[in-house]
Structure formats: C-alpha cells, structure tokens
C-alpha cells in the first residue's frame, strides 16, 4: 500500500457484509480465458501438425 488512504479503504472492506451469490458471479462474466489456443480448433490442429522438436534416437 502506497498511501494511508488506500490502507484505510482496503481495511474498511472487511467491515462490509459478504457478497451475495449474484454479486460474486458477476466478475466471472468478464473473465479472460488465458488458455485460448486450447479452445480453438485451428490452433489445436496446428499444434498436432507441428514436427517434433528433437529427432528420436
């Protein structure tokens, strides 16, 4: 925390009532799917077509 105001605001959140299920689910709508290539058919197919990194001995 860089300022006393930030510390006070963050500490005050603990005095609030807990989030409802509706409020808790709201950020999930804006979630960034980080494993994008695994969900794309074209990217998964490209990974399967890629030659092996090292030749087997």
N, C-alpha and C positions, 0 to 999 in steps of 0.2 A: 504494500500500500504506500503510495507516494504522498498522500496528504491525510490529515486528520479527518477531513470531511468524508473522504472515501471510507475510512475505517468506521466512522460513526454510521454511515448509511448501510454498510455491509453488516455491521453488528445489529442494527435495527431490524433487519430482515428476519432474524431469529425470533423476534417478538410477534411476528405476524402468524396468523393461523395457517395450517398446512394447505397445500394446493388441492383443489378438487381434482377428480379424475379427468374432467373436461379440460381444466387448465393444464394439467400435467401432460395430456396428449397433444396439446396444441403445437409445441415445437417439433413434434415428430413429422408434421406436415411439411416442414421446411428443412428436413434432414438432407444432408448432402451424401449421396451414395458414393463412397470412395472407391468401391471395387467395381468401377464402371465397366472395365473390359471383360470381366467375368459374366456380366449380364448381357453383353452384346454378342449376337450370334456371329457376326462377321469378325469380330476381334478374337473370339474363341476359335473360330475356324482358321484364322491366320496363325494363331499360336500352334495349332496342330500341324500346319503345313511347314512350319519353320524347321530347317535341318538341325540335327543335334549339334551341340556346341563342340563336343570333342568326339573324335572317332573312337569307336570301341576297339580295344586291342585284343 
